[in-house]
Amino acid sequence: MPAESLLIVGSGAMAGLYAARLAAHADVTMLGSWAAGLSAIQKRGIRLEEDGHRSTVRVRATAQAAECRGAALALVLVKSFQTDQAAERLAACLAPGGLAVTLQNGLGNRERLAARLGAQRVALGVTTDGATLLGPGHIRAGGRGTTTLPDDERCSGLAALLRRGGFQVARASDVDALAWGKAVVSAGINPLAALLRLPNGALLEPQRQGAWQVAAEAARETAAVAGALGLQLPFADPVERVAEVARATAANRSSMLQDIERGRPTEIDAICGAIAAEGQRLGVATPINRVLWNLVRSLTPAPGGAA
């Protein structure tokens, strides 16, 4: 049994992907609240489909934060609308000197965790890895991406663990810029793909030029807000970056589209909603993001649900 311990908060697609890859290198526990997901993992482990292979990986899974007390290192991999719930559960089990690293989609997750746990116990990471939930405890890995962690000594052990688990890992001095770079892409692709019920690459098709113009403007608005924050995005042209990702993930159905198809809440509040709110605070106009925010919200139930 590996000596190093890791708590993963969540029981969905991304939580399952990280747990499955890391289980051979650390003593992994998953803390979630989705009863069906936890039950499946407890009974048969995580079923992972990756690179044409299928495997089953056994990990500990629980709904009880009390069973995770003293956790020194936690990865937060719940949907953004579940962040406050995750913070409360971590408050009950994270060690006083422990560290919770958020790899979630959207903006504002680190701040919400820090409000409950304290800034010294929270770090922001960014991942471009992807996974699709095929069923409770059943995950299909997406294309290989990169997990970027702060260039901070607190994250050195996690970086080494992730590399042992087969993740491509980078370190950065300004992870906030990367998070906003990811938000540019998310705002450009996810809401329109969800509203039009299209895979990512379909936004680039000639017959959808009108949709692409909306996507491009959402990306430009997001980049303008990032600029007002003084952030240097990791690309020069936000529209071309969105196009690159749409081409590279052409067959993918975004997580936002999958959520809408399942009748679940989406992460639109932490993407277009957060961009619009920050733009209003800074005096940067974000009308397209605001419209996309309201349209997607009209399709989904109020946020809530199990992690």
N, C-alpha and C positions, 0 to 999 in steps of 0.2 A: 504494500500500500504506500503510495507516495506520501512523503512527510509534509509537504507543503499543502496548506488548506486554502480553498477559494470558495467564497459564497457568491452565487449568481442569483440576482434578484430578477425573477421572471420565469415563465414556463412556456413561452411562445417560441416562434421560429428562431429569432436571433439568440435568445437564451439557450435554446436547445443546441444550436450550432456551436456556440462557444463551449458549452458543457461537454458535448460529445468529443470535440477535438482535444479538450484539455484533460479529460478524465484519466488518461494514461499517465499524466505528468503531475497531477495534483489531486488531493482529496476534495472532490467537488461536491457541494451541496447546492441544490436549487431551492429557493424560497419563493413560493408563488401563492396565488389565490384562485387560480382556475382549476376547479375540482376535476374536470375531465382530463385535463393535461397532466396534473399531478398523479391521478390514478393510473393513467396509462404508463407514465414513467416509472412509478413504483412497481407496477405489475410486470412490465416487460422491458423496461429501459427505453432509451431514446433510439428510435429507428432513423438512421441517417442515410440518405442517398446522395452520393458525391462522386464526381468524376467517373460515372458509370458503374460504381460499386455500391453495394448495400451492406450496412453493418448495424449491429445493435450494441449500444453502449450502456452499461449500468452505472447510474449515479444515484446518490441519495436525493430525495425530493420530499419537501414538507410544506405544510401551510402554517406551521407554528414558528414564529420568530423566536420563541423561548428556546427552541431546540438548536438555535444558531448562535447563542450568546457567546461573546468573546471573539467574534469574527474579526480577523486582522485585515483582511482584504476582501472587498466586494466589488463585483461588476454589476452595474445597474443596466438592465436590458429589457425594461418594460416600455409600453407605449407612453408617449409624453403625457397623456391625460391621466396616467396612473402614477405620476412622479410623486405627488403629495402622499399617496398611500404608501409608496415605497419608502419615502423618507420616514414616515411614522414607524414602519416595521424595522427599518435600519436603526432607528433611535433605540429600539428595544434590544438590539443584538450586536451592533458594531462596537468593538472594543474602544475604550477611551482614546487610544492612540491609533485606532484603525483608520483605513482609507477606503472610501467608496469612489469608484471611477465610473462616471456615466459615459456610455457609448451610444446613447439614445439619439433618435432623430429629432430634429427641431431645435429651437432656441429656448433658452431660459431654464433648462433642466438643472444645470449646475447651481444656479442661483436658488432655485426652489429647494434643492437638497441641502445647500449650505445654510439656508434659513432655519432648518430644523437640526442639522448635525454640526454646524460650525464650518467655516471656510477651510480650516486646517485639516478637516477630515474628508474633503471632497476635491476631486480633480476632474477636469473635462478632457475626454478623448473623442476622437472622430474615427468612424470606420466606414469604409466603402465596401466591405463584405456584405453579402446579401443572402437571404434564405427565404424559402417559401414553406408555409405551414400546410402540410398535406392532410393532417388530422391530428388529434391529440397525441403528442409525443412522437410525431412522424414529420421529419424535416427533409426538405431537399435543398442542398446548398446551391447558391448562385455562383456566378463567376468569382474568381479570387480577386479580392481587393486589398486594401492596406488599412491597418489599424494604426492611427497616429496618436501618440501619447505625449504629454508635456515633457520637455527637457528638464525634468525635475527628479532629484534623487529618490523621492518617494515612490516614483513609478518604475524604477530600475528593475526591481524584482518581477513586477508584472510584465514588463517588456521581455525579460528573459523567458518567463513562463510561456508567453504567447508564441515566441519564436520556437520553443520546444514543441508546441502544439501545432506547428505548421503554418502559423499566421505570418504574413508579411508585416513587419513592424517598422514604423518610422518614429522619430522623435522630432519635436518642433518647439521652438521658443514662443511661438504665437499660435496656439491652437484655436484661439477665438477667430482668427482670420480664416482658418480652415473650416471651422463650423459655419461661418457666414458664406464661404465658398460653396459648401454643401447645400446651404439654404437657397443660394442662387439657383442651383440645379433643381432642387426639390420644388421651388416655387414655379419654375419654368415647365416642369414635366408633370408632377403628380396631380395637381388639381384638374388640369385639362384632360389628362389621360383618364382620370376618374369620372369627370363629368361626361365625357364623350364615350366612355367604356371602350377605350382603345389601348393596345399595347404601346409601349413608349415610342417605338420607331414610326408608328403610323402618324404621329404629329408632323413628321417631315415630308409626308406624301404631298405631291403637287395639289391635289384636290382639297387639301386642308390648309391652304395658305392663310386663311383668315384665323384659324386656330393657332397656327405658328406665330402669327403677328402678335397675338395676345400673349403667348408663351414668352416671346422675345421681350415684350415690354415688361412683363412680370420680372424677368431676369434683370433687366436694366434698372428697374426700381429698387430691387434688392441690393444690387451693387452700389447704387447711389446711397442707400442707407448705410451700408458698410463703410463707404467712403466718408460719410459724415461722422462715423464713429472713429475715424482715423485708422482703419484697418487696411492693410495691403493684401488684396485677394491673391490667391495662388494662380491666377491667370489674368491675361490682359483684356480679353474680350468675353464678357459674360454670355452673350448670345451664342458665340461660337462654342463656348464650353458646354452650354446646354445641348447644342446640336451634337457635339462629340459624344456626350453621354447617351443621348437618345439613340444615336447610331450604334454605339457599343452595346446597348441593352435593348435593341430593337424588339426582340420577342418577349421581353419581360412585361408582366402586368404589375404595375406599381403596387406597393403595399396599401396605398390609399384606395386604389381601385378594388383590391381584394377585400378591404374592410367594408367598402360600400356594398359589394356583392354579397357579403355575409351579413349585412344589416348591422354592422358594428360601428361605433364611433370612430372617427378618423383623427389624425394628428394635425388637422388643418389649423387649429388654434395656435399650435407651436411653430407653424411654418408661416403661412400668409397672415394669420392673425397677429403673430409676434412681429412680423416685418411691418405691418400697418401701424401697430402700436408704437414701435420704435421710431418709425418715420414721423408719426404725429408728434412725438416728443421732441424730435430733432428739427422739425419743420421741413421735412422732405416729403413731397407728395407721392402717395402710393395708391392711386385709385384702382389700378388693375388688381393688385393684391387684395385690396379691400373687397372688391366685387367677387373675386374667386373665393375668398374666405366666406362670404355670406352665401354664395351659391352652394358650396360644398356642405356648409353647416345645415342648409335646408334639406339635404338628402339623408341626413344621418340622425340617429338618436342622440340625446344629450350624453356627454362624456361620462364614463363610469365603467364598471365591469371588472373582470378578474385579470390578474397579471400572470 
